[in-house]
Amino acid sequence: MTREVSRTDDGRWIVVDGRRWRTADPALPDDVRARLLHHLGVGRSGVRAAGRADDATALAAARARVQLAKTGLGERGEAWWEQDDDARRTRWETALRDLEALD
């Protein structure tokens, strides 16, 4: 299956098959982005496993992990382009601290 993917001119959104999705904050340092993406993958894997096991508690925890990771990336919550540099840094540092506390 081929998907049509494009990016808006302002770089704030990608469009996949006509649906708009917020991009990750381009100011994220590479190591921070990698750590957040790792947590996102762990969370998504947890969502799949909990769904297969029909475990509502594990599913809620995994979804919370995904939410934290996506917020840290800037894909959810207040738009990264509306935050100053300090608020952006605080957003990703807080998300990483909370995610790493889950491990």
Beta strands, then each sheet from edge to edge (+ up, - down):
strand 1: 5-7
strand 2: 13-16
strand 3: 19-22
sheet 1: 1+ 2- 3+
end
